[in-house]
């Protein structure tokens, strides 16, 4: 489930970079279709989800909520 989300994020990021003139159009296509970047972004999204989950757990424990 994370890989399709990562692919969508890469397409939007690549489009924004091309729109603002940061990279050329062919480089934008490479960014959107590069499997290495996709894998790195997938790992990053998984790590962010884990950190947010643990932070919510710690907040719930600190505030005395049910865990």
C-alpha positions in Angstrom: 0.0 0.0 0.0 2.9 2.4 0.7 4.5 1.9 -2.8 1.6 3.3 -4.8 1.4 6.3 -2.4 5.2 6.8 -2.8 4.8 6.7 -6.6 2.1 9.3 -6.5 4.2 11.5 -4.3 7.1 11.2 -6.6 5.0 12.2 -9.6 3.8 15.3 -7.8 7.3 16.3 -6.6 8.7 15.8 -10.1 5.9 17.8 -11.7 6.5 20.6 -9.2 10.2 20.6 -9.8 9.7 20.8 -13.6 7.0 23.5 -13.2 9.2 25.7 -11.1 12.2 25.2 -13.5 14.4 23.4 -11.0 14.9 20.5 -13.3 14.4 19.8 -17.0 11.4 17.8 -18.1 13.4 14.7 -19.0 15.0 14.7 -15.5 11.5 15.0 -14.0 10.5 11.8 -15.8 13.6 10.1 -14.5 12.7 11.1 -10.9 9.1 9.9 -11.3 10.1 6.6 -12.7 13.4 5.7 -10.8 12.9 2.5 -8.8 15.8 3.5 -6.4 14.1 6.7 -5.5 10.8 4.9 -5.1 12.3 2.4 -2.7 14.0 5.1 -0.7 10.7 7.1 -0.5 8.8 3.9 0.5 11.3 3.3 3.4 11.0 6.9 4.4 7.2 6.8 4.5 7.3 3.6 6.5 9.7 5.2 9.0 7.5 8.3 9.4 4.5 6.2 10.0 6.3 4.3 12.7 7.6 7.4 14.4 4.1 9.0 14.4 2.6 5.9 15.8 5.2 5.7 18.6 4.8 9.5 19.3 1.0 9.0 19.6 1.5 6.1 22.0 3.9 8.2 24.2 1.5 11.1 24.2 -1.4 8.8 25.2 0.7 7.3 28.1 1.8 10.8 29.3 -1.8 12.1 29.3 -3.2 9.0 30.9 -5.3 8.0 28.0 -6.1 4.3 27.3 -3.4 2.5 25.5 
